[in-house]
Amino acid sequence: LMKKGSPYKPIVYETQQTFGSYGLFNSYNALGGTYKKFSYYAFFHHRGSEGWRENNRYEINVGYIAINYSVTPKLNIGIQYTRSTYINQQPGGLTDSLFNVDSRQSIRSRNWIAAPWNVANVYADYNISENTKLSIKVFGILAERNSVGFMKGLNVADTFNTAIKSYNPRQLDRDNYSNYGSELRFLQMYNLFKQKSAVGVGVRVYRGDMLRRQVGAGTGGDDYDLTVTALSNGKEYTKQYNYVTDNYAFYIENMFKLCKRLTITPGVRYEIISSSASGYLSTASTGTFSPVKRQRNVLLLGAGAEFLMTSTTNFYANFSQSYRPVTYSELTPSATTEVIDPDLKDAGGYNIDGGYRGKIKDWLSFDVGGFYLLYDNRIGTITQNGTNFKTNIGTSVSQGAEIFVEIDPIRIFTTKSKVGYLTLYASYAYVDAKYTRWDNPAIANDVTKSIDNKRVEYAPQNIGRYGATYIYKKISATFQLSQVSEVFADAQNTEKANAVGTTGKVPGYSVMDASITWLFAQKFNFKAGINNIGDASYFTRRAGGYPGPGLMPANGRTIFVSIGAKI
């Protein structure tokens, strides 16, 4: 959902310029408006920084344009196009001992990733009548993902090779994506039990084509360079795959307004997924595999319900089935430190959630609910024979409660305060995510490797966000405290970190942020903020491959100031 130009003026200009720690410069400039039957919006966004860590500079440039034409009062047609370029030097991961000494350090200086991409979308919206709407869109993506770097484990130093008088050749990996599709939607509103109900029907056709080339011999330099050296057999890459996915989806959803208070919305989606793969796994004579193809037909059901207790509060409940096919990236190791189970299965499950939410006058907003998520045949990583092993690790159940409360104590007593307004908010989630079944027969009888009743990796039990916002005339200030409890990096809940920092516990952390905004002269704004006020040293993940391997430190204290206008 993209921003649109002003519907009232032919030209509106927006700009926001931000400067921050470690060479941060962020520039956003946009034009938009409406002239007769045409409306448009275009922006250019640049962001760059040297990065908080060593060897972590990046640059992002994004351009976007959208044009809409009202052919008639009922028919709108339009086009949207986005071009993005992204390049990032990757500092790599750290071991726990290196992190404890200096979390900003880097022992990898020659690793880079870049992802240029193009996205285009052509659409038409036709309001056949007040109660009948039809829309169609055709979209396409041309994109790349390119990385070059020294990807050995952290126990292997990236040193100068005197024999070849340069650093060792880096590993070069390249992905090319060519995806396109179309989607047709039809909406019909109708009266049922003297209430307005609606039915939506749609069909989606999609093809994704990906060429993946891995483990090429890159240069021994230290800059972003995609030059590749041919191998002894003439091939440029050790591995090469071509993946094609055809997807046809049909769906129908009906909102039944049974009375003024009760709404029930069931839905059905039928997916036809055809996947094929070809290429070679290695440069050996036996490395080429015959083209393979797999087709799946999947029926997914879901339903939602809402009951109005008052005009501003309601009870809600939802049920939905889920299906997740094995992705191509899961079928190939991301690094030499990871091994993939060749018999990976598709995953599936269902989700149930419900709660009570709403608003009481202008001083209280709340949402209190619970959830239950069953995830069967889920894919995860365990430690086996000293390496990371990605496989179907059984079934997990995630259940818990989520609470959000926002209160303005001043508005309880008055809506015309002379001292401003204060909003206090708290968001808390308790998540009990554990494995309930172990179904890997290769090691099912080894109790030392079983994950029954183990916590799901990267699923914190407690997540809290607490803060306050004070508004006085044209000035607002916000403070927030974020707290996340500890997690495990693998399904076996390994406590002690390994030598290369890819498995082990990830400690919990607390981070404080603050910002202030001043609106002045009607069209201008000034913003400033501090992220991680206490300069907490923490990390949130351990990577087995890109962008590691090793633990990935989070940013320390950073400061920014920004000035903008809308004219």
Disulfide bonds with the S-S distance in Angstrom:
none
